[in-house]
Amino acid sequence: MITIITPTYNREVLVQNTIRSILDQTYRNWELIIVDDGSTDNTEQVIQPYLSDGRIKYIKKPNSGQADSLNKGAAHATGDYITFLDSDDEAYPGWLQTVQEHIKEDTGILCAGAIRKYPDGLLAKEGMNEFHFFGKTYYLKFTCGSLFIKRLVFEDIGGYDASLRSNIQTDLGYRLLAYLRNTPLKAVVINEYLVQINVHEGERIRTNWKRRREGGIQFIQKHYRFMYENDRKEIANVYSTIAFSSYKLRKRSESVAYLFKAIRHNPVRWINYMRVFKYAFL
């Protein structure tokens, strides 16, 4: 069985689309655990009718953030594999069936592609991301809906780091790679686009610049040595993201300082030199 964990907060309309996309799955052996992170709208009321399906469970808790909600859901999971699907996204009907067909005895994690849908209807395919660790190149994707994890592996690495303000998916991915390296379990890549990420005007972590800045700083403090030993370009990417978040928060001197850190770790990325002028004066 596969467990889907969906955290939600004040998404009474969008979460219903997510639930319906699970009910439409061609693979039927699943459970859906919805973790309500203290919603103040009608989320609880609109979810109630769906609870007549015994595969759907609802947990409501005080507001404590996405990572804690994901861990709470995982603590109630009974499936052999778990995945996480945000309450504003949707799974295509063959999502679980395709994943199930790729699971073998030595499968530790599975990664599939996604399609990002923008408000104007534009669709953009998102395949695997490239990682350079332990002298090898990996093509994986750690975002919600794309990543499936053997439940015992998720438990062994301690789940999500709820202390991080952002970057919880990448942090989890790094720890998964380090864990799998010392086991016979394998990472499986599914080169199909199985979930839809709906971009909308509502609140999302990726546009919360304060959280992205704070989370980026936490993340680089936690993983600097790991990235330095494996792929220094990743350090530069994180510093660039912090710089952009600082710029959006009008912290110009700070944004430029982080750009110089990025340049130091990846001096051939010329766009960062142009960003220095933009972040300082525009």
SVG drawing of the C-alpha trace seen along z (x, -y; Angstrom):
<svg xmlns="http://www.w3.org/2000/svg" viewBox="-20 -52 56 60">
<polyline fill="none" stroke="black" stroke-width="0.4" points="0.0,0.0 1.0,-3.6 0.3,-6.3 -0.3,-9.9 0.2,-12.7 -1.4,-16.0 -0.8,-19.0 -3.2,-21.8 -3.9,-25.3 -6.9,-27.4 -7.4,-25.9 -11.0,-24.8 -11.5,-25.0 -8.1,-23.8 -7.8,-20.8 -11.0,-19.3 -9.3,-19.2 -6.4,-17.4 -8.7,-14.8 -10.6,-14.2 -7.4,-13.6 -6.6,-10.8 -10.0,-9.3 -9.5,-9.2 -6.4,-7.0 -6.4,-3.8 -4.4,-2.2 -6.8,-1.6 -4.6,-0.4 -3.8,-3.7 -4.5,-5.7 -4.7,-9.5 -3.9,-11.3 -4.9,-14.9 -3.1,-17.0 -4.9,-20.3 -2.4,-22.7 -4.9,-24.7 -7.1,-26.1 -9.4,-28.9 -11.6,-28.6 -14.1,-25.9 -11.4,-23.3 -12.7,-20.8 -16.3,-21.1 -15.6,-20.6 -13.4,-17.5 -16.0,-15.7 -18.0,-14.2 -14.9,-12.6 -14.2,-10.8 -17.0,-8.3 -14.2,-6.6 -12.3,-4.6 -9.0,-5.2 -9.1,-8.9 -8.1,-10.1 -8.2,-13.6 -6.0,-15.0 -6.4,-18.5 -3.7,-20.1 -2.5,-23.5 -0.6,-25.5 3.1,-24.4 4.2,-24.5 4.5,-22.3 7.4,-20.0 5.7,-19.2 2.5,-18.4 4.3,-16.1 6.0,-14.3 2.7,-14.0 1.0,-12.4 3.9,-10.0 3.6,-8.9 0.1,-7.6 1.1,-6.0 0.6,-2.3 1.7,-2.0 5.0,-0.4 5.8,-3.6 4.8,-7.2 4.6,-10.3 3.6,-13.9 1.2,-15.9 0.5,-19.6 -3.2,-20.6 -3.0,-22.9 -1.6,-20.3 -3.2,-17.4 -2.1,-13.9 -2.8,-12.5 -4.9,-9.3 -1.9,-7.0 0.3,-8.5 0.2,-5.7 -0.2,-2.9 3.0,-4.0 5.0,-4.2 3.7,-0.9 4.9,0.8 8.5,-0.5 8.8,0.7 11.1,3.6 12.4,5.3 15.5,3.1 13.7,-0.2 14.5,-2.8 13.1,-5.9 11.4,-6.7 11.4,-10.1 9.0,-11.1 8.6,-14.3 5.9,-16.9 4.1,-19.6 3.8,-23.1 0.6,-24.9 0.6,-28.7 -2.5,-30.9 -2.6,-31.7 -2.8,-28.0 0.8,-27.6 2.2,-24.2 5.9,-23.6 7.5,-20.1 9.8,-19.6 12.2,-16.6 14.9,-15.4 17.5,-17.7 21.2,-17.0 23.2,-16.3 27.0,-15.6 27.6,-13.7 30.1,-11.0 31.9,-11.3 28.7,-10.3 26.1,-12.2 22.5,-11.6 19.3,-12.7 16.6,-12.9 13.6,-15.1 12.8,-15.6 9.6,-17.8 6.2,-16.8 4.3,-14.6 7.5,-13.5 9.2,-11.7 8.2,-8.4 10.0,-6.9 10.1,-3.5 8.4,-4.3 11.1,-2.5 13.8,-4.7 11.9,-7.9 11.6,-6.8 15.3,-5.9 16.5,-9.3 14.2,-11.1 11.7,-12.5 11.6,-16.2 13.7,-18.7 10.9,-20.9 13.4,-23.5 14.1,-24.7 12.1,-27.7 12.4,-26.5 14.4,-24.0 12.9,-21.1 12.7,-19.0 16.3,-19.5 17.4,-18.8 15.4,-15.6 16.9,-14.6 20.5,-15.2 19.9,-13.0 18.2,-10.3 21.2,-10.1 23.6,-9.8 21.5,-7.1 21.0,-5.1 24.8,-5.2 25.3,-2.8 22.5,-0.4 21.7,2.0 18.6,-0.1 18.4,-2.0 16.9,-5.2 14.5,-4.7 13.9,-7.3 10.5,-7.4 10.8,-9.6 7.2,-10.5 5.2,-13.5 2.7,-12.3 1.6,-15.3 0.5,-18.9 1.9,-21.7 -0.7,-24.5 0.9,-28.0 -1.6,-30.5 -1.8,-33.8 -2.3,-32.3 0.4,-32.0 3.3,-29.6 6.6,-29.1 8.5,-29.8 7.2,-33.4 7.6,-34.0 10.9,-35.8 11.4,-36.1 11.1,-32.4 13.2,-31.6 16.0,-33.9 15.9,-32.4 15.6,-28.9 18.4,-29.3 20.7,-30.6 19.8,-27.6 20.3,-25.2 23.7,-26.4 24.8,-26.3 23.6,-22.7 25.0,-21.3 27.9,-23.6 30.6,-20.9 28.6,-18.3 28.2,-20.5 31.8,-21.8 33.1,-18.2 30.8,-17.2 29.6,-20.1 30.6,-23.7 28.3,-25.0 25.4,-24.0 26.8,-26.3 26.8,-29.1 23.2,-28.3 22.0,-28.5 23.9,-31.8 22.3,-33.2 18.8,-32.2 19.5,-33.9 20.7,-37.0 17.5,-37.2 15.3,-36.8 17.3,-39.5 16.9,-41.8 13.1,-41.2 13.1,-42.2 15.0,-45.4 18.1,-44.3 20.4,-45.5 23.8,-45.4 23.1,-42.0 21.9,-40.7 25.2,-41.9 27.3,-40.3 25.6,-36.9 26.2,-37.3 29.9,-37.8 29.8,-34.5 28.1,-32.8 30.7,-34.2 33.5,-33.0 32.2,-29.4 31.3,-29.5 33.2,-32.3 32.2,-31.2 28.5,-31.9 28.5,-35.3 24.9,-36.1 25.8,-36.7 28.2,-39.6 25.3,-41.3 23.1,-40.7 25.5,-42.6 24.7,-45.8 21.0,-45.1 20.7,-44.3 22.9,-47.2 21.2,-49.9 17.9,-48.8"/>
</svg>
